[in-house]
Amino acid sequence: MPMFFEGFTLETREANGQRIRLRRGGEGPPLLLLHGNPQTHAMWHKVAPALARRHTVICPDIRGYGFTSKPGVTRGAAHFAKREMAADLAALMTGLGHDRFTVISHDRGARVAHRLALDYADRVERLCTMDIVPTLEHFERTDMSFALGYYHWFFLAQPHPLPERMILRDVDDWFRLHSSREPKDDGFFHPEARADYLAALHLPGTVESICEDYRAATGIDLDHDRASRAAGERIRCPLLSLWGSKGKIGQWYDPLAIWRAYADGPISGHAVTSGHYLAEEAPEEVLAALESFLP
């Protein structure tokens, strides 16, 4: 079995007032890899070493997740506005000496990446999103299928501390249930990655942060997204959209058609033979798609 993140350093950096844990490796044009919920940067362990052969790869834990700072519960979940989370990453990349960079992102990290591409359009050279359409589209198109299939969006966004108390009664069981939107056994995730996810979930503040992330999505993020739409702000860089053929995104939506309403740059993408966790379930297909997308 290949070593876990072979050739990468594990470090912590200060950025935008947050302490951000990250792994970094490789040389070449910079790539910023953003993970989803309920995971950490460890989800990239199958693709990051391959990408590092030709790129500098930076894999952080985003705000509130993993071993990165957890600002806590606040009115309106303002600390977890995707604009704030994106500002962390822009500052991180500045501190690492990268003025311009490509973003590869999954799930919640892709929602942060979408905001990053809007607010820092002069810095994001290319954007890859995995298994999402814009948050605003999800909510404006909500129907019974979405509400049942992504019920956790509505559960996690309930007022503090209701969802936190329910999750914290058995965090490991919640992780198992939450990550099984397509059935999988405990061996699905690499043991080191799974251990990292669970260790982070047991840290004080992580579960609260996850809920705040989803609360922000129902309020302040929608305010920002609607303001951007009204102002005509759109993704200007090339966009690659990937989604799992066994998941819900391709069943519910035409992802490329939706993204065309949000982006002016070239748009490409397709389904990958996987469920929701593309980079862990189908790394070869993900890498093949990125090979033709990256410069």
FENRA-V854217 format. One record per backbone hydrogen bond with DSSP energy under -0.5 kcal/mol. NH is the residue of the N-H (numbers start at 0). CO is the residue of the C=O. E is the energy in kcal/mol with one decimal. If there is no record, write none. Layout:
nh->[NH | NH]
co->[CO | CO]
e->[E | E]
//
This chain:
nh->[4 | 5 | 7 | 8 | 10 | 10 | 12 | 14 | 17 | 19 | 19 | 20 | 21 | 22 | 23 | 24 | 26 | 28 | 30 | 31 | 32 | 32 | 33 | 33 | 34 | 38 | 42 | 43 | 44 | 46 | 47 | 50 | 51 | 52 | 53 | 54 | 55 | 56 | 56 | 57 | 57 | 58 | 59 | 59 | 60 | 61 | 63 | 64 | 67 | 68 | 76 | 77 | 79 | 80 | 83 | 84 | 85 | 86 | 87 | 88 | 89 | 90 | 91 | 92 | 93 | 94 | 95 | 96 | 97 | 98 | 100 | 101 | 102 | 103 | 104 | 105 | 106 | 108 | 108 | 109 | 109 | 110 | 111 | 112 | 113 | 114 | 115 | 116 | 117 | 118 | 119 | 120 | 122 | 123 | 124 | 124 | 125 | 126 | 127 | 128 | 129 | 130 | 136 | 137 | 138 | 139 | 140 | 141 | 146 | 147 | 148 | 149 | 150 | 152 | 153 | 153 | 154 | 155 | 156 | 157 | 161 | 164 | 165 | 166 | 167 | 168 | 168 | 169 | 173 | 174 | 175 | 176 | 177 | 178 | 179 | 187 | 193 | 194 | 195 | 196 | 197 | 198 | 199 | 200 | 201 | 202 | 205 | 208 | 209 | 210 | 211 | 212 | 213 | 214 | 215 | 216 | 217 | 217 | 218 | 220 | 221 | 222 | 223 | 224 | 225 | 226 | 227 | 228 | 229 | 230 | 231 | 232 | 234 | 237 | 238 | 239 | 240 | 240 | 241 | 241 | 242 | 244 | 245 | 246 | 251 | 252 | 254 | 257 | 258 | 259 | 260 | 260 | 261 | 262 | 263 | 264 | 267 | 269 | 271 | 273 | 277 | 279 | 280 | 281 | 285 | 286 | 287 | 288 | 289 | 290 | 291 | 292 | 293]
co->[2 | 2 | 4 | 23 | 8 | 21 | 19 | 17 | 14 | 12 | 17 | 18 | 10 | 58 | 8 | 56 | 51 | 53 | 55 | 101 | 30 | 57 | 31 | 103 | 59 | 35 | 39 | 40 | 41 | 43 | 43 | 46 | 47 | 49 | 50 | 50 | 28 | 24 | 54 | 30 | 55 | 22 | 32 | 57 | 20 | 59 | 68 | 61 | 64 | 18 | 73 | 74 | 76 | 77 | 80 | 80 | 81 | 82 | 83 | 84 | 85 | 86 | 87 | 88 | 89 | 90 | 91 | 93 | 92 | 96 | 122 | 29 | 125 | 31 | 127 | 33 | 129 | 34 | 105 | 105 | 106 | 106 | 107 | 108 | 109 | 110 | 111 | 112 | 113 | 114 | 115 | 117 | 119 | 119 | 100 | 122 | 100 | 237 | 102 | 239 | 104 | 241 | 133 | 133 | 134 | 135 | 136 | 138 | 142 | 143 | 144 | 145 | 147 | 149 | 149 | 150 | 150 | 151 | 152 | 154 | 158 | 160 | 161 | 162 | 163 | 164 | 165 | 166 | 169 | 170 | 171 | 172 | 173 | 174 | 176 | 184 | 189 | 190 | 191 | 192 | 193 | 194 | 195 | 196 | 197 | 199 | 202 | 204 | 205 | 206 | 207 | 208 | 209 | 210 | 211 | 212 | 213 | 214 | 215 | 215 | 215 | 218 | 219 | 220 | 221 | 222 | 223 | 224 | 225 | 226 | 228 | 227 | 261 | 124 | 265 | 126 | 238 | 267 | 128 | 239 | 269 | 271 | 273 | 243 | 247 | 248 | 252 | 253 | 254 | 255 | 256 | 257 | 258 | 258 | 234 | 234 | 238 | 240 | 242 | 271 | 275 | 276 | 276 | 277 | 281 | 282 | 283 | 284 | 285 | 286 | 287 | 288 | 289]
e->[-0.7 | -1.0 | -2.0 | -2.8 | -0.5 | -2.7 | -2.7 | -2.7 | -2.2 | -3.5 | -0.7 | -0.5 | -2.7 | -2.1 | -1.8 | -1.9 | -0.9 | -0.6 | -3.0 | -3.1 | -0.6 | -2.8 | -0.5 | -2.5 | -0.5 | -1.3 | -1.8 | -2.0 | -1.7 | -1.1 | -3.1 | -2.3 | -2.0 | -1.2 | -1.4 | -1.0 | -1.2 | -3.3 | -0.7 | -2.8 | -0.5 | -3.1 | -0.6 | -0.6 | -2.7 | -0.6 | -2.6 | -2.3 | -2.1 | -2.1 | -2.2 | -1.1 | -1.9 | -1.5 | -0.7 | -2.2 | -2.4 | -1.7 | -1.7 | -1.3 | -2.3 | -2.2 | -2.3 | -2.4 | -1.9 | -2.6 | -1.5 | -1.6 | -3.2 | -0.7 | -2.4 | -2.1 | -2.5 | -2.8 | -2.2 | -2.0 | -2.0 | -0.5 | -1.5 | -0.6 | -0.9 | -1.2 | -1.8 | -2.3 | -2.1 | -1.5 | -2.4 | -2.5 | -1.1 | -3.1 | -2.1 | -0.8 | -2.2 | -1.7 | -2.8 | -0.8 | -0.5 | -2.3 | -2.7 | -2.4 | -1.0 | -3.4 | -0.6 | -1.7 | -2.0 | -2.5 | -1.7 | -1.0 | -2.6 | -2.3 | -2.8 | -3.1 | -1.0 | -2.0 | -0.6 | -0.9 | -1.9 | -2.8 | -0.8 | -1.6 | -1.8 | -2.8 | -1.6 | -2.5 | -3.0 | -0.6 | -0.5 | -1.8 | -2.3 | -2.6 | -2.2 | -2.5 | -3.3 | -2.4 | -1.3 | -1.9 | -3.2 | -2.1 | -1.7 | -2.6 | -2.5 | -2.5 | -2.2 | -2.1 | -1.6 | -1.3 | -1.7 | -2.1 | -2.4 | -2.2 | -2.4 | -2.4 | -1.8 | -2.4 | -2.8 | -1.3 | -0.8 | -1.0 | -1.3 | -2.6 | -0.5 | -2.0 | -2.4 | -2.8 | -2.7 | -2.1 | -2.3 | -2.3 | -2.6 | -1.8 | -1.2 | -2.7 | -2.7 | -0.7 | -3.0 | -2.6 | -0.5 | -2.6 | -2.6 | -0.5 | -1.3 | -3.3 | -3.1 | -1.5 | -2.6 | -2.3 | -0.7 | -2.1 | -2.6 | -1.7 | -0.6 | -1.4 | -1.8 | -0.8 | -3.2 | -1.2 | -2.3 | -1.1 | -3.2 | -2.3 | -1.5 | -1.0 | -2.6 | -2.9 | -2.1 | -2.9 | -2.1 | -2.2 | -2.4 | -2.3 | -1.3 | -0.8 | -3.1]
//
